[in-house]
Amino acid sequence: MRAGLRGLTTRGRSFLAAAVAAAISAGILGEKDLLRVAVLLAILPLLAAAYVGRSRYKLACNRSLDPHRVPVGANSRVVLRLQNLSRLPTGTLLLEDRLPYALGSRPRVVLERLGAHQASSVAYTVRADVRGRYDVGPLVVRMTDPFGLCELTRSFPSTDHLTVIPQVTPLPSVRLPGEYAGSGDSRARSVAVHGEDDAATREYRRGDDLRRVHWKSTARTGELMVRREEQPWESRATVVLDTRAYGHRGDGPTASFEWAVSAAASIAVHLRQAGYKLRLVTGSGVDVDASEAGGDGALLDHLAEVRLDQRADVTELVQRVRQRADGGLIIGLFGAVSVAEAELLAGLRGNGATCVGFLLDSSTWLSLPEKARAEAERTHGAAALALLQSGWRVVGVDHGSRLPALWPQAGRGSQGFALRAALAETVAGGVR
């Protein structure tokens, strides 16, 4: 009841004030009819307060997001289901779900009265143009009586999470260097080409099950041969994402870092679908094996929350990758690097690894004077040349570049025209 009295609206307080004035006038004038009016005016807001206050604790709310993981720029539908658990009908309900600024303004939905034990659902959509993990809720419900004399606000504590992942772009099928690098006793691709007779037998060893004898190979070699228990060959790949704050330029969704994150997501999903055992390493400390249990979703969740790091540097990034380096394919997405940093990246070439680097000229994400632009191009070309000389395959990336168009260069090992021109200018200018 006290909560209901505190929730009296301006109209409800006006009724009480009018009741007091009518009661005083009735006492002065001795009019019983006026006293009856005063009692009626006082009873109405009091009944409204009691009615609203009683139903305050008899509501249940459930929220669902469809889907709960969306790419940048896509919509998610939020469904709110409100149920009246009391025996009395509610008044009109005003629903307001609290949202972070990145998801837009707070939705306000009017829900008509709910009967006893009745439930009703309302829905709205949210859209985010910035990656991240966002809290949806809590829900705030404003309950009023049919006359608008009392209004109470209730907040449901539960929240749900919406994960906005990077945009994943389909990539063309390309035969990559180092695709057969990995581990295992046999290569499944070779078996598929040459047949199991040539790749799946070995000499008989004492204790082997005689049911595994391969008679065709035994007749051909003149020695007892048995079928080998094959371990499927695993192609391994590591996607390396540079998160150095000083290596990227631009702001918001159009920044060079956002291009790199989206490219990392697209490449990782593409390689997993191609059968690679994938590892994701970032300069911010993320080191994830994309297992079958987690799938692409877990990988994209990590990329949804990755941010630029002021303390990240190339030395720590190289050390983190080499801690568990086991050969295979390494694909790096790097912002602007110096020649010295490019020489540090050469350390990833060990243990038979094949390295492909997408080198972003992040200065192209800015409007620079002509002189500053020429200097930035020379620095970018010198870093690319240093990576090439250390054995990396380098793909140059400028503002406006599209990853599907650049992806074939990772397989051919040839550089784009813009990068070749930059290297030629670097050599001609005598930059070392």
Order of alpha helices (4+ residues) and beta strands (2+ residues): alpha-alpha-alpha-beta-beta-beta-beta-beta-beta-beta-beta-beta-beta-beta-alpha-alpha-beta-alpha-beta-beta-alpha-beta-beta-alpha-alpha-beta-alpha-beta-alpha-beta-alpha-alpha
